[in-house]
Amino acid sequence: MGSVDEEPTRTKIGPRGRLTIPVALQRAAGVAEGEEVVIRVVGPGVFAIESVQSIEDGLLAEFASIQRPTDAVAAIRADREDDDRA
């Protein structure tokens, strides 16, 4: 991956709303040709572009600390036993 401090580069929105991201910026962001990205409006005249892989990696990292029961049946039984005691 390249520098996060990559110099801003001007580009134009082309026919049919197409946007070309310069290769230097693609490299700096670690995004390859053909990779799927998500683009969203952040504010008036401001877009954010993020790779789908980056979004997936962020979600996986965020939920990695959640402990999952190794035995779903045992977890349900334990919950029912707790409810019966209450």
N, C-alpha and C positions, 0 to 999 in steps of 0.2 A: 504494500500500500504506500502511496506517496505522501507528500506533506499535507497536513491538515490546513496549513497556512497558505495554500495555493493562491496565487494572485487572482483576483476576480477577472473574469473574461467576459467580454460582450458577445452576444449572439442574438439572432433574430428569430422570432416565431415565423415559420415559413407557411407555405400553402397548406391548407387544411389543418392549421393549428400545430404543425409539426415543429418540434424543438430539437435542435442538434446540440448535444453536450460535447464540448471540445474534448479530444482524447486526453489532454493533460489533466483535465478535471476528472475524467473517468478514472484514470490511473490513480490520481490522488485519493479518490474515494474508494478505490478497490472494486470498481464496477466494470464488468466486461460487456462487450457488444453482445446484444441479444438477451442480456439479463433483464428480468422483469423488475420494474420499479413501481412505486406508488407515488403519485403526485397529489398534493392537496393544497388548498388555498389557506395561507396563514393570516393574511390580511390584505387590504387593498394593494394590488400590484406585487404581492409577495407570495411565492410558492415554496413549498418544501418538497424535495424529492428524496425518497429513501428506497433502498433496495428491499425487495420482499425478504431476501435472506437476512438482512439486518433486522427487520421487524421480527421474523421468526426467532432469530438468535436472542433478541431482547426478551421476548415472551418466555422462551425456554429458561433463560437465566432468572427471570422474575419468579417463575413458578418452581424452580428447581428445589427450593428449600421446603416446599410443601411435602409432608410425609404422606405417603399413600399406604393404605393397609395392604399387607402382603396377602391377606386372606379376606376377601370381601365378605364371605359368609360369616366368618368369625367376628368381623367388625360389626355386622348387623346383629348378630346374637348378643354381643357385648352391649350394644346400644339398647336392645330390648331388655336385657337384664338390668341395666341402669334405670330404664323407665319403670320396670316392675318394682324396683326398690324404692322409687320415689313416691 
